[in-house]
């Protein structure tokens, strides 16, 4: 556990950067792939040339997120053990559902797909996104308790924007027959992930440099 507390922020920084880099790297292997239109999980479709690469990449990233959890708990526990516990729990849930499970279980190719693995993939992804959103809300409460109102206000703004982006992303799935069409689901997915991952990366980088300066 001491090892994870010491190097957990490194694992988080690597995981976040890896998640950002993943679609940029794999897109070059999928003909016709469009970053603003296609989803990241499209790389994991059974007939995709990046199928296995995506699965392994996501499982590894999920394990990196998981290994970072003890460091974040230790970082916030003196502020509030309860909220720190909630924060790391949401991080663990995200690690398994949105990374490990979506890597292990193939995505359903349409909303009508009844295959159990596709259902696990789709529901896990939704649970993971929700867990990450909750973790940001808990994070802003932790910073507010620390008296860092400026950071808490920025996180509140990011949280509200993320909710809006999340709506744009899920609307085509929850209202498939609506005449009001919202394009560019890939763009909304990427913007939301960038926004939600950013606090984790900034905390990690701050702590990494802080420890190096000691």
C-alpha positions in Angstrom: 0.0 0.0 0.0 2.9 2.4 0.7 4.1 1.8 -2.8 0.7 2.7 -4.3 0.5 5.8 -2.1 3.9 6.9 -3.3 3.5 6.2 -7.0 -0.3 6.4 -7.4 -0.2 9.9 -8.9 2.3 8.6 -11.5 -0.2 5.9 -12.4 -3.0 8.4 -12.7 -1.0 10.8 -14.9 0.0 7.9 -17.2 -3.6 6.6 -17.4 -5.1 10.0 -18.3 -2.5 10.8 -20.9 -3.0 7.3 -22.3 -6.8 7.7 -22.5 -6.3 11.0 -24.4 -3.7 9.5 -26.8 -5.7 6.2 -27.5 -8.1 7.6 -30.1 -5.4 9.6 -31.8 -3.1 6.5 -32.2 -5.8 3.9 -33.1 -7.6 6.1 -35.6 -4.7 5.7 -38.1 -5.4 2.0 -38.3 -9.2 2.3 -39.0 -10.0 3.6 -42.6 -12.6 6.3 -42.6 -12.6 6.8 -38.9 -13.7 10.4 -37.9 -12.7 11.8 -34.5 -15.8 14.1 -34.2 -18.3 11.5 -35.4 -17.1 8.0 -34.3 -17.1 6.9 -30.7 -13.9 5.7 -28.9 -15.5 2.4 -28.3 -15.8 1.9 -32.1 -12.2 0.8 -31.9 -13.3 -2.3 -29.9 -15.9 -3.6 -32.4 -15.3 -7.3 -33.3 -14.6 -6.6 -37.0 -12.3 -3.6 -36.3 -8.6 -4.0 -37.0 -8.0 -2.3 -33.6 -10.2 -4.7 -31.7 -7.6 -6.5 -29.6 -5.4 -3.4 -29.2 -8.4 -1.4 -27.8 -9.3 -4.2 -25.4 -5.8 -4.5 -24.0 -5.3 -0.8 -23.9 -8.5 -0.2 -21.9 -7.8 -3.0 -19.4 -4.3 -1.6 -18.7 -5.7 1.9 -18.3 -8.3 0.6 -15.9 -5.7 -1.1 -13.8 -3.6 2.2 -13.7 -6.7 4.1 -12.5 -7.3 1.5 -9.9 -3.7 1.6 -8.7 -3.9 5.3 -8.2 -6.9 5.2 -5.8 -4.9 4.7 -2.5 -2.8 7.9 -3.3 -6.0 10.0 -3.8 -7.5 8.6 -0.6 -4.4 9.5 1.4 -4.3 12.9 -0.3 -7.8 13.9 0.9 -8.4 11.8 4.0 -7.3 14.6 6.4 -10.0 16.9 4.8 -12.8 14.4 5.2 -12.5 10.6 5.5 -16.1 10.1 4.4 -15.8 12.3 1.2 -12.3 10.9 0.5 -13.9 7.4 0.7 -16.6 8.4 -1.7 -14.2 10.0 -4.1 -11.9 6.9 -4.3 -14.9 4.6 -4.5 -16.2 6.4 -7.5 -12.7 6.2 -9.0 -12.6 2.4 -8.4 -16.1 2.0 -9.9 -15.0 4.0 -13.0 -11.8 1.9 -13.3 -13.7 -1.3 -13.5 -16.8 -0.2 -15.4 -15.6 2.3 -18.0 -12.2 0.7 -18.6 -11.7 -2.9 -17.5 -15.3 -4.1 -18.4 -15.6 -2.1 -21.6 -12.2 -3.6 -22.6 -13.2 -7.2 -21.7 -16.7 -7.1 -23.1 -17.4 -6.2 -26.8 -19.6 -3.3 -27.6 -23.2 -3.8 -28.8 -23.2 -2.6 -32.4 -26.7 -1.2 -32.2 -29.4 -0.4 -29.6 -31.3 -3.5 -30.7 -28.4 -5.9 -29.9 -29.4 -8.4 -27.3 -26.0 -10.0 -26.8 -25.1 -10.1 -23.1 -21.5 -8.9 -23.6 -22.8 -5.9 -25.6 -25.2 -5.1 -22.8 -22.5 -5.3 -20.2 -20.3 -3.1 -22.3 -22.9 -0.4 -22.8 -24.2 -0.3 -19.3 -20.7 -0.4 -17.8 -19.7 2.6 -19.9 -22.8 4.6 -18.7 -22.1 3.6 -15.1 -18.4 4.6 -15.5 -19.3 8.0 -16.9 -21.7 8.7 -14.0 -19.1 7.6 -11.5 -16.5 10.0 -13.0 -19.1 12.8 -12.9 -19.9 12.1 -9.3 -16.2 12.1 -8.4 -15.8 15.6 -9.8 -18.8 16.8 -7.6 -17.2 15.2 -4.5 -13.9 16.8 -5.5 -15.3 20.3 -5.5 -16.8 19.7 -2.1 -13.4 18.6 -0.8 -11.8 21.7 -2.1 -14.6 23.8 -0.6 -13.9 22.2 2.8 -10.2 23.1 2.4 -11.2 26.7 1.9 -10.0 26.7 -1.7 -13.0 28.5 -3.1 -11.5 29.5 -6.4 -10.7 25.9 -7.3 -14.1 24.7 -6.1 -15.8 27.4 -8.2 -13.8 26.3 -11.3 -14.8 22.7 -10.7 -18.4 23.6 -10.2 -18.3 25.4 -13.6 -16.6 22.3 -15.2 -19.2 20.1 -13.5 -22.1 22.1 -15.0 -20.6 22.2 -18.5 -19.9 18.5 -18.3 -23.6 17.8 -17.5 -24.5 19.8 -20.6 -22.0 17.9 -22.8 -23.2 14.6 -21.3 -26.7 15.5 -22.4 -25.6 16.2 -26.0 -23.8 12.9 -26.0 -26.6 10.6 -24.6 -29.5 12.4 -26.3 -29.4 10.4 -29.6 -29.5 7.1 -27.5 -32.3 8.1 -25.2 -34.4 9.8 -28.0 -33.5 7.8 -31.1 -36.7 8.7 -32.9 -36.6 12.4 -32.2 -36.7 14.8 -35.2 -34.2 17.0 -33.4 -30.8 15.6 -34.3 -27.6 16.3 -32.4 -24.6 15.3 -34.5 -20.9 14.8 -33.6 -21.3 12.3 -30.7 -17.6 11.6 -30.9 -16.8 15.2 -30.3 -19.1 15.4 -27.2 -17.6 12.2 -25.8 -14.0 13.5 -26.2 -14.8 17.0 -24.7 -16.5 15.4 -21.7 -13.6 13.0 -21.1 -11.1 15.8 -21.4 -13.0 18.0 -18.9 -13.6 15.2 -16.4 -10.0 13.9 -16.6 -8.3 17.3 -16.3 -8.7 17.6 -12.4 -7.1 14.2 -11.9 -4.2 15.0 -14.1 -3.6 18.4 -12.5 -3.6 17.0 -9.0 -1.3 14.2 -10.1 1.2 16.5 -11.8 1.1 18.9 -8.8 1.9 16.2 -6.4 4.6 14.6 -8.6 6.5 17.9 -8.8 5.9 18.6 -5.1 7.5 15.3 -4.1 10.4 15.9 -6.5 11.1 19.3 -4.9 11.3 17.8 -1.4 
